[in-house]
Amino acid sequence: MKKFFAIEGGRLVEREEGILRVYAAPTPDERAELRASLGIHDYDLDSALDPDEISRVEFDRHGTSIIWKRPSRELTEGAAFNVGSVGFFLRENTLTILSHESIASFGEKEFAGVSSIYSFLLRYFFFTIRQYLAHLKAIKRTTAQLEVALTSSVENKELLRMFELSESLVYYHDAIESNGSVLAKLKNRIEKFPFTQRQLGLLDDAIIENAQCAQQANIYSHVLAGLMDARGNIINNNMNVLLKNLTIINVVFLPLGLFASMGGMSEYSLMLASFGVSQGVGYMLFSVVMVAVGLIFWALLRRRNGSG
């Protein structure tokens, strides 16, 4: 799927032709079109469409190629936190964007006031950094909810979800760090781009904000990984408490079953008849005695466990 955009009045407008070209999961015909128009090989196309490709910047006689890491999907409840790649190909006065999945709409406020493809490129970098920050907040919020659930859980479901979040944080931190290398290289090769003074300031701000984002992802990753064993011990402790309570219940009912089975209930009925006691009253008294004995055993065990 492909879309073309033009810059009109400080915003992006979809047109049949434009200086901004977006290809999402290009078809074989579109790939052939890209090879011809951009002067690139299948390797370059595959790199831009590979979600596991690392961030980088390359300069050649055709122009500039950038691989940038971004969150692979919009933030939704219960969604997996993964990263993907997007390729930018600068050719004279055009910018071509390649991605293996659909790209978010460009109508957000982050893209308001764009004046050129270079302005758009820097704003997209900022947009991605803020996406990472939003996802990091969501991961922190999800972790807090899992911590509450873990205090009373005896299952591994919450712990496995924490392992998933910990893995996502590692990928996020690596992606953000590699994006930082791209921004630093753009800064070092500034003569390659006709950036305005304002755009240079925007690039500096992006470098600073990306570094802060990477630091935040690193902190979250270390905290979550460091406390994983403790949270696993909480589940083990909850299981031990449950087994302990089940043992108490078993010990309480064991003598009751023993008393109830002695002689059989038919013998108990004959005994009631010999004393002239009705079966209704006799069985009611038997039940009361069994409950009283059970409560006595339960109290003794609770006192013993409390003192131990």
C-alpha positions in Angstrom: 0.0 0.0 0.0 1.3 3.4 -0.9 0.3 7.0 -0.2 1.7 10.3 -1.4 1.6 13.6 0.6 2.3 17.2 -0.3 3.2 19.9 2.2 0.5 22.7 2.0 0.0 25.4 4.5 2.2 23.8 7.1 0.5 20.5 7.1 0.5 17.2 5.1 -2.2 16.7 2.5 -2.7 13.4 0.7 -2.3 13.8 -3.1 -1.8 11.6 -6.1 1.8 12.9 -6.3 3.9 14.4 -3.5 7.3 15.0 -2.1 6.5 12.5 0.8 5.9 8.9 -0.3 4.8 6.3 2.2 5.0 2.5 1.4 3.6 0.1 3.9 4.2 -3.6 3.2 5.0 -2.9 -0.4 3.9 -5.4 -3.1 6.3 -6.9 -5.6 5.3 -4.3 -8.2 5.8 -1.5 -5.6 9.2 -3.0 -4.7 10.3 -2.9 -8.3 9.1 0.7 -8.5 11.1 1.6 -5.4 14.3 0.0 -6.8 14.0 2.0 -9.9 13.1 5.4 -8.3 15.5 5.2 -5.4 18.4 3.4 -7.0 18.6 0.7 -4.2 18.9 -3.0 -4.1 16.7 -5.7 -2.6 19.1 -5.8 0.4 18.3 -2.2 1.2 14.5 -2.8 0.8 14.7 -5.9 3.1 16.7 -4.0 5.7 14.0 -1.2 5.8 11.2 -3.8 6.1 13.0 -6.1 8.7 11.6 -5.4 12.2 14.8 -6.7 13.7 17.1 -4.4 11.7 19.3 -2.1 13.8 19.2 1.7 13.4 21.8 3.3 11.1 22.5 6.1 8.7 24.2 5.6 5.3 25.3 8.1 2.7 25.8 7.3 -1.0 25.7 9.0 -4.4 21.9 8.7 -4.5 21.3 10.4 -1.1 20.8 9.4 2.5 19.2 6.2 3.9 18.1 6.0 7.5 16.8 2.9 9.5 14.9 4.1 12.5 13.4 2.0 15.3 9.8 2.7 16.6 7.1 1.0 18.7 5.6 -1.5 16.4 2.0 -0.7 17.1 -0.3 1.8 18.7 -0.7 1.6 22.5 -3.8 -0.4 23.4 -4.9 -2.3 26.5 -3.2 -5.6 26.8 -1.1 -5.2 23.6 2.4 -6.6 23.4 5.2 -4.1 23.6 7.4 -4.7 20.6 9.6 -2.6 18.3 9.8 -2.4 14.5 11.8 -0.7 11.8 11.0 2.1 9.4 13.2 3.2 6.5 13.7 6.8 5.3 15.3 7.5 1.9 16.1 11.1 1.2 16.5 11.8 -2.6 16.9 15.5 -3.6 13.5 17.0 -2.8 11.6 13.8 -1.9 11.4 11.6 1.2 10.3 7.9 0.8 9.2 6.0 3.9 9.1 2.2 4.0 7.6 0.0 6.8 6.6 -3.6 7.1 3.3 -2.5 8.8 1.0 0.5 8.6 2.3 3.9 9.8 0.3 6.2 12.1 -1.6 9.1 10.5 0.3 12.3 10.1 -2.5 14.5 11.2 -1.3 14.7 14.9 -0.2 17.9 16.4 3.4 16.7 16.2 3.3 17.3 12.4 1.5 20.6 12.4 3.6 23.4 10.9 5.9 21.2 8.8 7.7 23.3 6.2 9.9 20.7 4.4 10.8 17.0 4.3 13.6 17.7 6.7 11.2 19.4 9.1 8.9 16.4 8.8 11.8 14.0 9.4 12.8 15.7 12.7 9.2 15.9 13.8 8.8 12.2 13.1 11.8 11.4 15.3 10.2 13.5 18.1 6.9 11.7 17.6 8.6 8.3 17.9 10.4 9.3 21.1 7.2 10.4 22.7 5.6 7.2 21.7 8.3 5.3 23.5 7.7 7.5 26.6 4.0 6.8 26.5 4.7 3.0 26.3 7.2 3.2 29.2 4.5 4.8 31.3 2.1 2.1 30.3 4.7 -0.6 31.2 5.2 1.0 34.6 1.5 1.2 35.2 1.0 -2.5 34.1 3.9 -3.5 36.4 2.2 -1.8 39.4 -1.0 -3.6 38.7 0.8 -7.0 38.5 2.5 -6.3 41.8 -0.8 -5.8 43.5 -2.1 -9.1 42.0 1.1 -10.9 43.0 0.5 -10.3 46.7 -2.3 -12.8 46.7 -1.5 -14.9 43.7 -0.5 -18.6 43.7 -0.2 -18.9 39.9 2.5 -18.0 37.4 0.3 -15.9 35.1 1.3 -12.5 36.6 5.0 -13.5 36.9 5.1 -14.6 33.2 3.5 -11.3 32.2 6.3 -9.6 34.1 8.9 -11.6 32.2 7.3 -10.4 29.0 7.5 -6.8 30.2 11.1 -7.2 31.2 12.0 -8.6 27.8 10.1 -5.7 26.1 12.1 -3.2 28.2 15.3 -4.7 27.0 14.2 -4.3 23.3 13.0 -0.8 24.0 16.2 0.3 25.6 18.3 -1.2 22.8 16.1 0.5 20.1 16.2 3.9 21.8 20.0 3.7 22.2 20.4 2.8 18.5 18.1 5.7 17.6 20.4 7.9 19.6 23.3 6.8 17.5 21.4 7.9 14.4 20.7 11.3 15.8 24.3 11.7 16.8 25.5 10.8 13.3 23.1 13.3 11.8 24.5 15.9 14.1 28.1 15.1 13.1 27.3 15.1 9.4 25.1 18.3 9.5 26.7 19.6 6.3 24.8 16.9 4.4 21.4 18.4 5.2 20.0 21.9 4.5 18.7 22.3 8.1 17.5 25.7 9.2 18.6 27.1 12.6 15.3 26.2 14.1 15.6 22.6 12.8 19.1 22.4 14.2 17.6 23.3 17.6 15.0 20.7 17.1 17.6 18.1 16.4 19.5 19.0 19.6 16.2 18.7 21.6 15.6 15.3 20.0 19.0 14.1 21.1 18.5 15.3 24.6 15.0 13.8 24.9 16.0 10.5 23.4 18.9 10.2 25.9 16.4 10.8 28.7 14.1 8.3 27.3 16.9 5.7 27.0 17.9 6.4 30.7 14.3 5.9 31.8 14.0 2.6 29.9 17.2 1.4 31.4 16.1 2.2 34.9 12.7 0.5 34.5 14.5 -2.6 33.0 17.0 -2.9 35.9 14.3 -2.4 38.6 12.0 -4.9 37.0 14.8 -7.5 36.5 16.2 -7.0 40.0 12.9 -7.6 41.7 11.8 -10.5 39.6 13.2 -13.1 42.1 11.5 -11.4 45.0 8.2 -11.5 43.2 8.7 -15.2 42.5 9.3 -15.8 46.2 6.0 -14.0 47.0 4.2 -16.6 44.8 6.1 -19.4 46.6 5.2 -18.0 50.0 1.5 -17.7 49.0 1.5 -21.3 47.9 3.1 -22.4 51.2 0.5 -20.5 53.2 -2.3 -22.2 51.1 -0.8 -25.6 51.7 -0.5 -24.9 55.4 -4.1 -24.0 55.6 -5.2 -27.1 53.7 -3.1 -29.2 56.1 -4.9 -27.6 59.1 -8.2 -28.4 57.5 -7.1 -32.0 56.8 -5.9 -32.5 60.4 -9.2 -31.2 61.8 -11.4 -33.5 59.7 -9.2 -36.6 60.1 -10.2 -37.4 63.7 -13.8 -36.4 62.9 -13.9 -39.0 60.1 -12.3 -41.5 62.5 -15.0 -41.0 65.2 -17.8 -41.0 62.7 -16.6 -44.3 61.1 -16.1 -46.2 64.4 -18.7 -48.9 64.6 -20.7 -47.5 61.7 -23.7 -45.2 61.8 -26.0 -48.3 62.1 -24.4 -49.1 65.4 -24.9 -45.6 66.5 -28.6 -45.9 65.7 -28.9 -49.1 67.8 -27.1 -47.3 70.7 -29.6 -44.4 70.5 -32.5 -46.9 70.5 -31.1 -48.7 73.6 -31.1 -45.4 75.5 -34.5 -44.4 74.3 -33.2 -41.3 72.5 -34.8 -40.4 69.1 -32.6 -40.4 66.1 -33.2 -36.8 65.3 -32.0 -35.6 68.7 -29.2 -38.1 68.7 -27.8 -37.1 65.3 -28.1 -33.4 66.2 -26.1 -34.0 69.4 -23.5 -36.0 67.3 -23.1 -33.1 64.9 -22.7 -30.6 67.7 -20.0 -32.7 69.3 -18.2 -33.2 66.0 -18.2 -29.4 65.3 -17.0 -28.7 68.9 -14.2 -31.2 68.5 -13.2 -29.7 65.2 -13.2 -26.2 66.6 -11.0 -27.4 69.5 -8.5 -29.0 67.1 -8.5 -25.9 64.9 -7.9 -23.6 67.9 -5.1 -25.8 69.2 -3.4 -25.9 65.8 -3.7 -22.2 65.2 -2.3 -21.5 68.7 0.6 -23.8 68.0 1.4 -22.3 64.6 1.1 -18.8 66.1 3.6 -19.5 68.9 6.0 -21.3 66.5 
